């Protein structure tokens, strides 16, 4: 009986953690999305133009959102990619119908490319990094140091 309650506790904790991660993702997304116009003015003294800030914003916001959604869904990267791509599409459609705003195919494309790149990096990056760090060097250290 206690084993059943332990499993239920683990499930409850995992479920709570996933919801917390999802809420964090939504909060970060909202902060970056609504703060973009403020941030673009803050970096003007560095010589970074608004177009570069716009590009970096699309890359970072949707890419990070996709990774956070994937983590919230228990590392379901394909599902997270589809869900985040739908959010990006809805956002561009929303801009098309709001007076004073306009939708751009370039923005939609950049959003979806960043989603794909970030999810690929999140899915395969850690394994590639582990493999690279655990690989033995081709040349023994003694030969490199010249101690032979």
N, C-alpha and C positions, 0 to 999 in steps of 0.2 A: 504494500500500500504506500509506503514512504517513497518507493522508487517512482510511482506514478506521480506523486506530488512534486518530486524533484524534477521530473521531466516537464511538468506543467509550469514550474517556476522558471526553468530554462527557456521554455517557449515564451513565457510572458516577458522575461528580460530581453530576449532577442527581438520580440515584437516591439517593445517599448524603445529599444535602441534604434530600430529601423525607423520608427515614427520620429524620434528625436533627430536622427540624421536627415530625414526628409524635411522636417521643419527648419533645420539649420540651412539646408540647401535653398529652401524658399526664401529665407531671410537674407542670405548672402546674395542671391539672385536679385531680390528686390532692392537691396542696398546698392549694388553695382548698377542695376538698370536705372534706378531713379537718380543716382548720384553721378551718372555719366556726364551730364551737362555741367555740373559743378566741377568735376575732376578735369574736364577738358580745359577750363579756364585756368585751373591751378597750375597746369604744366606748360602754359604758354611761355613762361620765362625761360624754359629749357630749350626753346626752339622747336618743340614738337608741335606740328600742325594738327588741326582738328581732324583731318582725314586719317592720320596715323592713330590718334586717340580712338577714333571711331572703329578702325580696323582692330586694334588691340582689344577694345571693349567687346566686340563681337566674338573674337577668338577666345578671350578668357571667360566671359560670362557663360556662354553656351557650352563651352568645353568643360568648365568646372561644374556647371549644373548637371551635365550628363554623367560625369564621374560620381557626383554625390547621389544622384538618383540610382545609379548602378549599385552603389554601396548600400543604399537604403533598401533596395530590392534584393539584397543578398547576392551580389555579384552577377546579376542577370544583365549582361552587357547589351545583348541584342534588344531585349525588352526596354532597357533604359534608352537606347539609341532611338528606337521607334517613338517612345513617349516624349523624349526631348525634341525630336524632329517635329512631332505634332505641335508641341508648344511653340517652337520657332515659326512654324507655318501659321499658327493661329495669331501669333504676335504680328507678323507681316500683314496678314489679312486684316487684323484690327487696325493697323496703321493706314490701310487703304480706305477704310470707311470713316475714319476720324477726320473732321475738317481741320485743315492746316497741317496735316501729316501726309506722308506718301510712303507707299510700299516700294521696295526696290528688290529686284531679282538678285542683285549683287549681295545685298545684306542676307537674303534668305540662303543663298549659296554659301556665303562665308559662315553663317550659323551652322549649317549642316556639315560643312567640311571640318569645322572645329569640333563638332560633336564626334564625328568619325575619328579624327586624329587623337583626341583626348581619350576616347574609349579604347582605341587600339593600344595607345601607350599604357593606359591603366591595366589592360588585360594582359599584355605580353611583356611590358617593360620590367616588372619585378622579376619574372623568370629569367629574362635575358641578362639582367643585372646580376642575379645570383649566379648564373652559369659563368658569366665573365669573371666575377670575383673569385669563384672557386676553381677556375682553370689554372693549371700549373704552368709556370712560365716555360717557354720553349728553350731558353738558354739558362743554364744553372746560374744562380747568383754568384758563385765563386768565379766563374769565367768572366762575367760582366765586371766584377770588381777587380779582376786581374790578380787574384791571389793564388792562381795555380802555378 
